[in-house]
């Protein structure tokens, strides 16, 4: 799913006879286009004709690399889900900031014209889904350098392919540019129920265990699909899942990399990215991201869904916490409100030894079977555990006194992704407090170092 070199090449539609025959053979299940008499590539989509329609649109983003990238995707689109557009910022109204993290700002807006659905041969224009609510994501560190632009486009490319080919990832519609900041923004589907973190914060007391399992199953399905594509997300936390109902979708592919990815020469080898409370111990010790580190993060997420509280909510996110994590310290599991079968999977996911953690395929299967009880060999046992848990006085008491229920927005600041700098790649890290700078600086303490216990 790496961005290919030809994605920056331009693009007049060029079809050889061999390519035309290949398309016709592949899409022979669809009817023929009335205009060109070749097979459509989807029920309401003709790749050949629509590539021609796209080529007639007059627009410029102000960045030739982005222009070529969009044109190339439009020419290859086999249905409307694979379309990417340049959208002038004037097409958006009611723009409001809804979140700000370590790497960017997320806005909600109404897209007046809306996304393309198909080309209407009668009106000779694109038929669109009008007045859509969308998300506009702006990255803090994005500038007009070629390197930064290509990194921005790689995130879009991975997310588009993941949505279409894999599922349970957020759909991208296009690119726009903020006229005030001059920064490019990704246009994405808006999920009405917001991030998983906000959803838990606002609705935890109303959730049944069956609903929690649906949230976890769909989240695990997204992770499974990412790993099946030989990718590692690298920054999993509840802020990077969004919900529609109880269905979870993965977002933020900015640091997603192939499993066999090797950092380029000159890249900073002493930096990692993420939220301290979700980082695997081997990452904090200078190790590389693996599929197993994604699984560790998912275990932390599972316990957050189970308890209604973010990890380590009751202690500073500082040096002391980082040291304890590397030594096996984990968030508390409330056994009065969490079924035993869930506890077992959480503990396996965040095992100190990466080899003891389940693979995403196993994780997805367990959660699928548990959510769809009838497919589970222990159907009655699972159902009984959940029912006993939800009817217990302990469960009711907990819902009435969730520890972090009244926490302020500032409380959640430490749960945004940050830069983590590692000075040495071995040993136990020493993490300086980062509440103001948004940066965790990791060094290896010597005997005279004093542990910093200030709040992070």
N, C-alpha and C positions, 0 to 999 in steps of 0.2 A: 504493500500500500504506500510505498514511497512515491513522492512526486517525481514523475519521469521528466527527463530533460526536454522532451518534445512538448511538454505542457506550456512552455514559454515561446513556442513557435507559433507564428500566425498561420493563417488559417482560412484560406478560401476552400470551400468544399471541393475536394478532389476525389473522385471515385473511379478506380480502374474497373475494367470488366470483371476481373477476378474478385475484387472486393464486393462488387454489386451482386455477383452470384453467391458469394459467401453470406451476405446479408439476407438475400432471398431465401437461401436454404435454412438459415438459423431462425428466421421469423416467419416461416411458411405457415405457422398456425394462425396468423392474423390475416385479415382480408387485405386486398390490394388497395393502394391509394388511388382515389379517383383521378388525381391530377397527374401523377407520374407513372401509374400502373405497376409500381413495384410494391412488394409486400411492406405493410406498415410494421413498425417496430414495437408498437403497443396499440391498444384498442383505438385510441384517439391520437396517435402520433406517427408521423412519417419522418424518419430521420433525414432522408434525402431532401424532401421539400422544406422541412423546418430549418435545416442548416442554411438553405438558401434564404429563407425569410429572415433569419438572424443576421445574415451577412449584409442585409439592406438597412439594418438599424444603425442610425448615426449617433454615436456617443463616444465620449472619452473620459477616462477617470483622472487623467493627469499623470498617470504612471504607465509607461509602455509595457512593463513586465506584467502588471495586473491586467491591462487590456488584452494582451496575448493569451494570458491564462484563461480569462473569461471566454474569449472567442473560441479557444480550443475546446473547452468544456461544452459550449453551445453546439459546436459542430459534431461532437460525439454523442450528444444526448439522445437516448433511445426512448425516453418518456419524460414527463414533466418533473419527476422526482430527481432527474439527473441534470436539470437546468440550473445554471447560475447566471444571475443578471447583475449589471451595473445599475444602481438605483440612485438617482439624484436625491440629496437630503431633503429637498423641498417636498418630496412625496410623502414625508412622514409628518404626522401631527401628534399632539399630546405626548411629546417626548418627556419622560421622567426617569430619573435615576432610581433604580431599585436595589442595586448592590454595588459595593466596591471592595475589591480584594487586593492581594499583593501584586497582581499583574495587570489589573485593568478595571474598567468600570462597565457595568451592565445597565442598559436602559430598556424601558418598555416604551413602545410607540405604536401608533396606528398607521399602517401602510395603506394609503388611500386606494392606489391602483390595485395592489395585491399581487400575488404570485401568478405566473402563467400556468394555465391548465391545458390549453390546446390552441391550435390555430383555426380560426373560424373562416372557412373558405367563402362563406356568403358575405361576411363583412370585410373580408381581407384584413383581419386584424387578430391580435391575440385575445383569446377569451381568458379572463382572470377571475380569481376569487377576491372580490373587493373588500375593503375595510377590514383588513386582517390585523390582529394584534401580533406584534413580533417583538423579538429581542434584538437590540443593537449592542454588540460587544466591542469595546474599544480597548486595545492593549496599551499599557503605560509605555512600554519600551519600544513601541513600533515607530520607526522613523523612515525616511525615504531612501536609506541605503539598500543596495541590492540584497545583501545578506539578510537584513531584517524583513524586507518585503517577501523574500522567498520562504523564510520561516513562517510568516503569516499565511502564505498561500499553502504551505504544507499542512498546516492545521486544518484549513478549509478542505483540502483534498482528502485527508484522512477521514475527516468527519463526514463528508459527503459519501465516500465509498462505504464507510462503516454503516451509515444509515441505510443505504440502498441494499448492500450485500449482506449485512449482518443483523440489523434490527436492534431495538432498544438503545438507539443513540439519537440525539437531537438532529433534526433536519436543517440544513443550510439552504437559504434562498438566494443570497447575493452579497454584494459588497457596496458600501456607501462611504461617504467621507464627511466628517463633521466640519462645516465651514468655519467654525471658530477655532478649533484646535488643530485643524488640517490633518487629523489622524483618520486613517481608514478604519472601517468598522465592519464586522461580520453581521449579516442579517440572518437570524435564526427563528425557528418556530417558538412561539411563546407557550409555555405550559402553565395553565391557569392555576395549578396548585403549588407552583413555586419550587424552591429547592427542598430536598429531603430534610435538610436541617431545619428550615422554617416550618415544614409540614409537621415534623415531630414536635417542634416547640409549641405549635398552635393547636394541634389536634391529638396529641398523644393520649389524653385521657378518654377519648372516644373510640380509640382503635381496639378492635378485637385481635386475638392472636392469629386468626385466619387472615385478617387484613394485613397484619405485619408480615406474615409469611408470603403474601402476594407481593408486597413491596420488596422483600428480600429476594424472592424468586426472580422477579423481573430484573432486579439489579444484578443478580448473579448471571442471568442470561446475557445481559449486556457485556459483563466481564468475560464470560465464556466465549462469546463471539469475538471479542478483541483478542483473546489469547489464541483462538482458533486461527486467526489471521496472522499469527506469529508476531503480535505486537504486545507491548507492555505499556500500560497507561501511565504509571509513575506518580500520579498525584490523586489517588482516590481518597475522597472524604465525602461527608454528607452534603457539602456545598457543591459538589460536582455531579450530583444526581438531581434531576428535576422530575416532577411527578405530574401525571394526568390521572386523576382518580387515585387508585393504588398501584398504578403501573409506573415503574421507574425507568428513566432514560439517562444514559451516560452523556456527559458533556465535557467541555474543556480538554481538547486533544492537543494542547500546545506543547506538551512534553512527551506525548505518546511516541514511542520509537519501536522499530523492529527489534525482535528479541536478540538478533545477532548484530545489532548496531554497535559500531565502534566509533568513539569520539574522534573527530578530525584532529589532525596535528595542530597544536597551538590552542586547543580548547581548554578551558579552565577545568582541571581535574580535581580541584579542591572545593567545588560547589555542587550542592544538591538542592533540590527544590521540593517543597511540600509543607505540610502542617506537622509540627513536631509530634503532636499527640497521636498521629496516624502512621508515623514512620517506623519501619521495622528496625530492630536492634542492629542488624548487620549494616543497614544504611547509615545509622548514626555512628557506626564504627568505621565508616569509610568504604563500605562495600558497594557494589554496583546494583542497580535496579534489576530485578528478575521477575518472572511471573510469580514466584513465591513471595516477593515483597508486596505485590498487588494483593495476594491472598491474605497476607497479614493485615493490611489496611482494611480489607473486607471484614475480617473478624472483628476489628474495632467498630466498624459500621454496624455489624450485627448486634453488638452489645448496646450500641447507642439506640437502635430501634427497639431493643428489648426493654431498656431502662428509661428511655425518654430524656436522658442526659448525655451531653457530649463527654468524650473521654477526659479523665483527669480534671473534671470541672471544679474539684474541691482543693486544688493545689496549684501553686505557681508553675508556669511553663518555662522552666529555667534549667540551669546546670544540673541541679539535684535531680529533677525529673528525668532528664536525658540519661544521666548515669544510671538511675534505677531501671529505666527501660532496657538498657543494654545488659543489665544484670537479671532480667526476667520479670520485672515489675509490670503489672498490667492493670487496666481499669477493674474496679470491683464489679463482680456479677451478682446481682440481687437474685438469689435462688428462690425467694418467695414469690417472684413474679415472672420467672423465666423457666419454661419447661426443660426437663432434663435433656431431652434430645437436642434442644437448641444449645444448651450449655456445652454439651460435648463437642458440637461442631465449632462453636466459638473458640473453645480452648485448643482445638486442633489447628484452626486457622492462625492463631497468634502464637503457636508453639515457638519456643526459642530456637529450635533447630528447623531451618527452612525445609529440610527433607521430610520432616514429619507433617508438614502442612498438606492439605488435600489439593488436588489440581482443580482448576475452574470447572472442568467437566463433571467431576465428582460432586463439587459444591452445588452446581446447577441441578444435578440429578436428585440429590437429597432434598433440596428446597422445592423442586417441582413435585416430587412424590409426596412431600409433607403437605404442600398447599393443595394438591389434588389427592386428598386422602385415599380415595378408592384405589389408587395405583400403588399405595404403600403396603408392604407386607405386614406392617404393624399398625394398620389403620385404626383399630379400636383403641390400642394403647395411646397413640398420638392424640386421637380425639378426646379420650378421657383425661389425659394430662392437661390439655388446653382448657377443657371445661372445668376441671377441678381448680385450676389456677385462677380462672376468671371469676369463680364463685367464692373464692376464699376471702376471709376477712382481711388477711394481709394484703391481698391485691387491692381491695377497696380502700384500705387505709393508705396505701402507697399513692394511689391516684389522687387522693385528697391532700397529699403533702409531698408532691414531687420536689426534690431538693432544689433544682435550678429553674423551677417554673416561673419565678418572678425576676429572673436575671435580666439585667439591662442589655441594650444592644452593644455597649462597650465590652461587656463580658465576653461576647463572641468574637472580638477583634483578634484574639490569639488563635482563632480557628480559620484564618485565611492563609493561603500559600505564601511562603517566604523563601528567600535565598538562604541556604545553609552552606557556610564556607568551612571546609575541612583543611586544616593545616597539614596534618599527617594522615596517612591512609590506614594506619593500624593503631591499636590501643583503644582506650576508652575516651570518648570525646568530652571536652569541657565546653559547655555552651553558655556564652555570655547572655545576660538578659537582653531582650530585643523588643521591649514594649514600645519604644519610641521610634527606632530606626526601621523596624520591619525586617531586620536581618539577624539570623542566628549565626554567630561566629564560633566555629568549633576549633578548639586547639587541644593538644594533649597536655594535661596538667602535670607539673612536676611536684616534688614533695613540698615545696614551699608555697604552692598556689593555694589560695583561700577560695573555697567554694562560694560562688555567688548565689545567694538564696533570694535575691530580689525578685519581685513578680515580673513575669514575662508578658 
